[in-house]
Amino acid sequence: MDKKICIGILGGGQLAKMSTLAAIRLGFDIAIMDKEMHSPAGQLTHNESIGWVDDELHIRSFVHHCTVITLENEFVDHHKLKFIESLGKKVFPSSITIGLIQDKLLQKQTLKKNKIPVAKFVEVKEQQTFEQIAKILGPTFVLKSRKMGYDGYGNALISNEKEYKDAVKHLSDRHINLMAESFVDFTMELAVMVVRTKKETKVYPVVQTIQKNHICHTVIAPAQISKKISALAEKIAVKSVNAVKGFGIFGVEMFLANDNSIMVNEMAPRPHNSGHYTIDACVTSQFENHIRSIMELPLGSTEMVRPYAVMINLLGKSHPQKMIDTYRTTLKDPNIRLHIYGKNGSRVGRKMGHITIVGDNLKKILKDANEIEKKINL
């Protein structure tokens, strides 16, 4: 029998955990590198390595036994990924792709260069004033950290000089380089998962995402939009992945504007929160297709198994209940699919798990999911 294939994942959070579960089902070994012991994914494998990519000796040791390397988020320095590639290991997404995505200014420049619709944006330079940016972008704009921003962290809505100065100071502590974008008055936020290999490209249904305190809270699949708008969103998503030379799985977040035009907001070169519903609602989950794509295997069907699905994130609340009470509350409904990530501790707003309901009546499953989520305190 051939030596067992080992997939190395940089990062051990919930995305790595769900990818690990998909990989194990296919018979692959998984090695996890994370900064902390007993990460959600690390709990599933005996190959748990504590450290990070800035330790060259450690990364050499980690990748030595791995067939291929992938990552849980886009915050791994692309120069470190290039070093891994220099050791003869394939990395998905590649250092080139991560280099084009992890700096949001470069990401937007790349998309614009490839004629993909995005909001108007500018680089924010030192000593630049609110008035100077407002002349270009309008009186209300969004200030962003160019790197290390997610779930609303690293963003600030600006409409006056004081807000601008306060945000520059706050965001610069996160990352020194900033950018600004025009505020988009959208009617709906959309997301599309795209999975791509050298031989195939497949697209999951366009979904609607609803945010709560800048964190994805609810996903409705498919989005209740016209076939024309859905086809346009799919086309833009595929074009975006091609623009960054992407192979693997990608989440493309978009705005649907009042005039039915679509703009790309941000890209994620990995499994994405908006695709969690695919575990229970699609023939092949985003996580299994992630594993298939990085192993350059034939991709699975992205079709839904029922007409509708609703996914709600279980975000940490101020007074967590006992886990057994969460199970009792949630599992009373036989149609609920409960996913708990196994994180070591809770805090307000932290993604602790999610629930999914699939069915034939969207109004009913959305109502049921919301009612159950309100009763859960993680």
C-alpha positions in Angstrom: 0.0 0.0 0.0 1.2 3.5 -0.8 2.5 5.7 1.9 -0.4 7.7 3.4 -0.8 11.2 2.1 -0.4 14.0 4.7 -2.0 17.4 4.2 -0.4 20.2 6.3 -2.7 23.1 7.4 -1.3 26.3 8.7 -3.8 27.4 11.4 -6.0 25.2 13.7 -9.3 27.1 14.0 -12.8 26.0 12.9 -12.1 26.3 9.2 -9.1 23.9 9.6 -11.2 21.6 11.8 -14.0 21.3 9.2 -11.4 20.8 6.4 -9.7 18.1 8.6 -13.0 16.3 9.1 -13.5 16.2 5.3 -9.9 15.1 4.7 -10.1 12.3 7.3 -13.3 11.0 5.7 -11.3 10.7 2.4 -8.5 8.8 4.2 -5.8 11.5 4.3 -3.6 12.3 7.3 -3.6 15.9 8.6 -0.8 17.9 10.2 -1.8 21.1 12.0 0.5 24.0 12.9 -1.0 26.5 15.3 0.4 28.9 17.9 -1.6 27.2 20.7 -2.1 23.7 21.9 -5.4 21.8 21.5 -6.8 24.1 18.7 -10.1 22.9 17.3 -8.3 21.2 14.4 -5.4 20.0 16.5 -7.8 18.0 18.7 -8.5 15.8 15.7 -4.9 14.7 14.8 -1.8 13.4 16.5 0.2 15.6 14.1 -0.2 18.8 16.1 2.8 21.2 15.9 3.0 24.2 18.1 4.8 27.2 16.6 4.5 29.4 13.5 6.0 30.1 10.1 8.4 32.8 11.4 10.5 30.0 12.9 12.5 28.6 9.9 13.7 25.4 11.6 10.2 24.7 12.8 8.6 25.2 9.4 11.2 23.0 7.8 10.4 20.2 10.2 6.7 20.6 9.8 6.5 20.5 6.0 9.1 17.7 5.7 6.4 15.0 6.1 3.6 16.8 4.3 2.6 16.1 0.7 0.9 19.5 0.3 0.4 22.7 2.4 -2.8 24.8 2.7 -3.8 27.4 5.1 -6.8 28.5 7.2 -6.6 32.2 6.6 -4.9 34.8 4.4 -2.7 36.4 7.1 0.3 34.1 6.6 3.1 36.3 5.2 3.3 35.4 1.5 7.1 35.5 1.8 6.9 32.6 4.3 4.8 30.7 1.8 7.3 31.3 -0.9 10.0 29.8 1.4 7.9 26.7 1.8 7.5 26.5 -2.0 11.3 26.8 -2.2 11.5 23.6 -0.2 9.7 21.8 -3.0 6.2 21.8 -1.4 3.1 22.8 -3.2 1.1 25.5 -1.4 -2.6 26.2 -2.0 -3.3 29.0 -2.4 0.2 29.9 -3.7 2.4 32.6 -2.4 1.6 34.6 -5.5 -2.1 34.5 -4.9 -1.8 35.3 -1.2 0.5 38.2 -2.1 -2.2 39.6 -4.3 -5.0 39.2 -1.7 -3.6 39.8 1.8 -2.9 43.5 1.1 -6.4 44.9 0.5 -5.1 47.8 -1.5 -3.2 45.4 -3.9 -6.2 43.2 -4.0 -8.4 46.0 -5.2 -5.8 47.2 -7.6 -5.6 43.7 -9.1 -9.4 43.4 -9.4 -9.7 46.9 -11.0 -6.9 46.1 -13.4 -8.9 43.1 -14.6 -12.0 45.2 -15.1 -13.8 43.7 -12.1 -16.3 46.2 -10.5 -15.1 47.5 -7.1 -15.9 50.6 -5.1 -13.7 53.7 -5.6 -10.6 53.5 -3.4 -7.4 55.3 -2.5 -4.3 54.6 -0.6 -4.1 56.6 2.6 -0.8 58.4 3.0 0.8 59.9 6.1 -0.5 63.4 6.9 -3.5 63.0 4.5 -6.6 64.8 5.8 -10.2 63.9 6.0 -11.0 66.7 3.5 -8.5 65.5 1.0 -10.0 61.9 1.0 -13.6 63.2 1.1 -12.9 65.2 -2.1 -12.1 61.9 -3.9 -14.5 59.4 -2.2 -17.3 61.6 -1.0 -18.3 62.8 2.5 -18.8 59.3 3.9 -16.2 56.5 3.3 -14.7 53.4 4.9 -11.2 53.5 6.3 -9.5 50.0 6.3 -6.3 48.4 7.5 -4.7 47.0 4.4 -3.7 43.8 6.3 -5.0 41.8 9.3 -8.6 42.9 9.0 -11.6 40.5 9.4 -15.1 40.4 10.9 -15.2 44.2 11.0 -11.8 44.4 12.8 -9.7 46.8 10.9 -12.6 48.8 9.4 -14.2 52.1 10.4 -17.0 54.2 8.8 -15.9 57.8 8.5 -18.1 60.9 8.0 -16.1 63.7 9.8 -12.6 64.8 10.8 -12.8 63.6 14.3 -13.9 60.1 13.3 -11.1 60.1 10.7 -8.3 61.0 13.2 -9.6 58.6 15.8 -9.8 55.8 13.3 -6.3 56.4 11.8 -4.8 56.2 15.3 -6.8 53.0 16.2 -6.3 51.2 12.9 -2.7 52.0 12.7 -2.1 50.1 15.8 -3.5 47.0 13.9 -1.5 47.7 10.7 0.5 50.7 9.8 -0.7 50.9 6.2 -4.3 52.1 5.5 -6.6 52.6 2.5 -10.1 54.1 2.1 -13.1 53.2 0.0 -16.3 54.9 -1.0 -19.3 53.9 1.1 -21.6 51.6 -1.0 -25.3 52.1 -0.4 -26.2 48.4 -1.1 -29.5 46.6 -0.9 -28.0 43.2 -0.2 -24.7 41.5 0.6 -23.9 38.5 -1.5 -21.3 35.8 -1.4 -20.1 33.2 -3.9 -17.8 30.2 -3.2 -15.6 29.3 -6.2 -13.4 26.1 -6.3 -10.8 25.8 -9.0 -8.2 23.4 -10.2 -6.1 23.5 -13.4 -8.8 21.3 -15.0 -12.1 22.5 -13.5 -13.9 25.4 -12.0 -17.1 25.0 -10.0 -19.4 27.5 -8.4 -21.7 27.2 -5.4 -25.1 28.9 -5.3 -25.0 32.7 -4.7 -26.0 33.3 -1.1 -27.2 36.3 0.9 -25.2 37.2 4.0 -26.6 39.2 6.9 -24.2 40.8 9.3 -24.5 41.4 13.0 -21.9 43.9 14.4 -19.8 43.5 11.3 -19.8 39.6 11.7 -21.5 37.3 9.3 -24.6 36.1 11.3 -27.0 34.6 8.8 -26.6 33.0 5.4 -29.6 32.3 3.1 -29.0 29.9 0.3 -29.7 30.6 -2.5 -30.1 34.4 -2.3 -33.5 35.5 -3.4 -32.4 37.4 -6.5 -33.2 37.1 -10.2 -31.5 34.5 -12.3 -29.8 37.4 -14.3 -28.3 38.9 -11.1 -27.2 35.4 -9.9 -25.5 34.6 -13.2 -23.7 38.0 -13.1 -22.5 37.4 -9.5 -21.2 33.9 -10.5 -19.4 35.4 -13.5 -17.7 38.1 -11.5 -16.7 35.7 -8.8 -15.0 33.3 -11.2 -13.3 36.3 -12.9 -12.0 37.5 -9.5 -10.4 34.1 -8.7 -8.8 34.0 -12.1 -7.4 37.5 -11.6 -5.4 36.5 -8.5 -4.2 33.3 -10.2 -6.2 31.3 -7.7 -6.3 27.6 -7.3 -8.2 26.0 -4.4 -11.4 27.4 -2.8 -12.3 31.0 -2.5 -15.1 33.1 -1.0 -16.0 36.3 -2.9 -18.0 38.8 -1.0 -20.1 41.3 -3.0 -22.5 44.2 -2.7 -25.7 44.3 -4.7 -26.3 48.0 -5.3 -29.7 49.9 -5.7 -29.3 49.8 -9.5 -28.8 46.0 -9.5 -25.1 46.4 -10.2 -22.6 44.2 -8.3 -19.3 45.2 -6.8 -16.7 42.9 -5.2 -16.1 43.8 -1.6 -13.4 41.4 -0.5 -12.0 38.0 -1.4 -11.0 35.1 1.0 -8.6 32.5 -0.4 -9.9 29.7 1.8 -13.2 28.1 3.0 -15.5 30.9 4.0 -18.2 31.5 6.6 -20.7 32.0 3.9 -20.1 28.4 2.7 -20.7 26.6 6.0 -24.2 25.7 4.9 -22.7 23.5 2.2 -21.8 20.8 4.7 -25.5 19.9 5.2 -27.1 21.5 2.1 -24.9 20.5 -0.9 -23.8 17.3 -2.5 -20.2 18.2 -1.8 -19.3 20.6 1.0 -16.9 23.5 0.5 -14.5 21.7 2.8 -14.4 18.5 0.9 -13.9 20.4 -2.4 -11.2 22.4 -0.7 -9.4 19.1 0.0 -10.1 17.8 -3.5 -8.8 20.9 -5.1 -5.5 21.1 -3.2 -4.9 17.4 -4.0 -5.8 18.2 -7.6 -8.6 15.6 -7.7 -11.9 15.7 -9.6 -14.2 18.2 -7.9 -17.6 17.2 -6.4 -21.0 18.5 -7.3 -21.9 21.9 -5.8 -25.6 21.4 -6.2 -28.0 21.8 -3.3 -29.8 18.7 -2.0 -32.9 20.7 -0.9 -34.3 23.9 -2.4 -33.3 26.1 0.6 -30.8 26.3 3.5 -30.3 28.8 6.3 -27.1 28.9 8.4 -26.7 31.0 11.5 -23.4 31.6 13.3 -23.5 30.9 17.1 -21.6 33.9 18.4 -20.3 34.1 22.0 -22.6 35.9 24.4 -22.0 37.5 27.8 -23.4 34.7 30.0 -22.5 31.3 28.4 -24.7 28.3 29.4 -23.5 24.8 30.1 -22.7 22.9 26.9 -25.2 20.2 27.8 -28.0 22.8 27.9 -27.0 24.0 24.4 -27.3 20.5 23.1 -30.7 19.9 24.8 -32.1 23.3 23.5 -30.8 22.9 20.0 -31.4 19.2 19.3 -35.1 19.3 20.3 -35.7 20.2 16.7 -34.8 17.1 14.6 -34.2 19.2 11.5 -31.4 21.3 13.1 -27.8 20.5 12.2 -25.6 21.6 15.1 -21.8 22.3 14.6 -19.7 23.2 17.7 -16.1 24.2 17.1 -14.6 23.1 20.4 -12.8 26.4 21.2 -11.1 26.7 24.5 -13.0 29.7 25.7 -15.9 32.0 24.8 -16.1 35.8 24.4 -18.8 38.1 23.1 -18.9 37.9 19.3 -16.5 34.9 19.0 -17.6 32.3 16.5 -18.3 29.3 18.7 -20.3 27.2 16.2 -23.2 27.3 13.7 -26.6 25.8 13.0 -28.1 24.9 9.6 -31.6 24.0 8.5 -32.4 22.7 5.0 -35.9 22.5 3.6 -38.6 23.3 1.0 -40.0 26.4 2.7 -37.5 29.3 3.2 -39.8 31.4 5.4 -40.3 28.5 7.8 -36.7 27.4 8.1 -35.5 31.0 8.6 -38.0 31.5 11.4 -37.1 28.2 13.0 -33.4 28.9 12.9 -33.7 32.4 14.4 -35.9 31.2 17.2 -33.4 28.4 18.2 -30.4 30.7 17.9 -32.0 33.1 20.4 -32.2 30.4 23.0 -28.5 29.4 22.7 -25.8 31.1 24.9 -22.3 29.9 24.1 
